[in-house]
Amino acid sequence: MVVFFKAGSELRHKLQPDVDYYTRRVETEPGRTVREILKDLGLDPAFVAFVYVEGKVKNLDYVPTEGQNLTLQPPVSGG
Amino acid sequence: MSLNDKEKERYRRQLGVRSWDQDRLRSASVLVAGVGGLGGTSSLYLALAGVGRLRIADRDRVDPSNLNRQVLFGEESVGRLKAEEAGRRLREANPRIQVEAFAEDITPASVGRLAGGCSLIVDGLDNIATRRVLNAYSVRSRIPYLYGAVRGWEGMLGLFEPPGTACLECLLAGNKDTDTELPVFGSLAGTIGLLQATESLKHLLGLERTLLGRLLIYDGRDMTFDLVDVARNPSCPVCSSLKA
């Protein structure tokens, strides 16, 4: 199964996009959570606060489906 | 309560804005929690707009490293209490409103005194722990919470008012503060603070199409805005007991 991870400017250097400037194509097994997929990629899930997909915020326990585009959002707490 | 001649002149350029209600703004009370990069900007524009009663709370003193983004302070402010400096600056900016400044920490013991009776809480904080205190009070007292946060090139804001929407804890889930100082620059923090000010005014004016239950996520490097829904967490420790 293929999903696409997208990162904004704060996580892009960790994601190492390969499809375009923002996006990395990820092959994974169906049923794996975002947290598990991040670990499979060697990315520390602590760098990601939540993801959003199809206009909705999801936590790292979300299980993506084939072809989905997921945007990774880092913890943002400054002021 | 009608505007006097000086108020009519001061607010003349905004009185013609469609759906604007200066009397409604004058009768509003808002807590701006933190008057740094976010809260300094939002409080300034709420004061200029004529929000009648602004409460500001910040325990810190001005540090030289604040001056890249915190527009209420200058080099002469370094070492002074932020709340007092910001209060003075806001009263200068608009002497026709009431500004109450509290140079103290927002804790479970103090939050009711600081936020009680307000029609909106504006988050200008720089840490998750205090946001949790404020969010819990917001949920208990049913005062809407306007979240804002920045880091590097990215920032976000959203408006929460459970049980109709998620609360901030639904979004934060298990997130904790990082040990490191997050990088931030002035125009990024100012952008989010300005958007918070506009969103506050819309809420106070009773307008529709606010960010209720949604996040607006801004990436300054890419110049993109994403608008996403935040669903209630059915097991949220803060708001799940409230029935929609």
Chai-1 contact restraints between the chains, C-beta under 6 A:
chainA,res_idxA,chainB,res_idxB,connection_type,confidence,min_distance_angstrom,max_distance_angstrom,comment,restraint_id
A,G8,B,E154,contact,1.0,0.0,6.0,A-B,restraint_1
A,G8,B,D219,contact,1.0,0.0,6.0,A-B,restraint_2
A,S9,B,W153,contact,1.0,0.0,6.0,A-B,restraint_3
A,S9,B,D219,contact,1.0,0.0,6.0,A-B,restraint_4
A,S9,B,R221,contact,1.0,0.0,6.0,A-B,restraint_5
A,E10,B,G152,contact,1.0,0.0,6.0,A-B,restraint_6
A,E10,B,E154,contact,1.0,0.0,6.0,A-B,restraint_7
A,A49,B,N175,contact,1.0,0.0,6.0,A-B,restraint_8
A,Y52,B,V228,contact,1.0,0.0,6.0,A-B,restraint_9
A,G55,B,V228,contact,1.0,0.0,6.0,A-B,restraint_10
A,K56,B,D229,contact,1.0,0.0,6.0,A-B,restraint_11
A,V57,B,V228,contact,1.0,0.0,6.0,A-B,restraint_12
A,V57,B,V230,contact,1.0,0.0,6.0,A-B,restraint_13
A,N59,B,A173,contact,1.0,0.0,6.0,A-B,restraint_14
A,P75,B,N175,contact,1.0,0.0,6.0,A-B,restraint_15
A,V76,B,A149,contact,1.0,0.0,6.0,A-B,restraint_16
A,V76,B,R151,contact,1.0,0.0,6.0,A-B,restraint_17
A,V76,B,E154,contact,1.0,0.0,6.0,A-B,restraint_18
A,V76,B,M156,contact,1.0,0.0,6.0,A-B,restraint_19
A,S77,B,I128,contact,1.0,0.0,6.0,A-B,restraint_20
A,S77,B,A149,contact,1.0,0.0,6.0,A-B,restraint_21
A,G78,B,D126,contact,1.0,0.0,6.0,A-B,restraint_22
A,G78,B,V150,contact,1.0,0.0,6.0,A-B,restraint_23
A,G78,B,R151,contact,1.0,0.0,6.0,A-B,restraint_24
A,G78,B,L182,contact,1.0,0.0,6.0,A-B,restraint_25
A,G78,B,V184,contact,1.0,0.0,6.0,A-B,restraint_26
A,G79,B,G34,contact,1.0,0.0,6.0,A-B,restraint_27
A,G79,B,G36,contact,1.0,0.0,6.0,A-B,restraint_28
A,G79,B,G37,contact,1.0,0.0,6.0,A-B,restraint_29
A,G79,B,L38,contact,1.0,0.0,6.0,A-B,restraint_30
A,G79,B,G124,contact,1.0,0.0,6.0,A-B,restraint_31
A,G79,B,L125,contact,1.0,0.0,6.0,A-B,restraint_32
A,G79,B,D126,contact,1.0,0.0,6.0,A-B,restraint_33
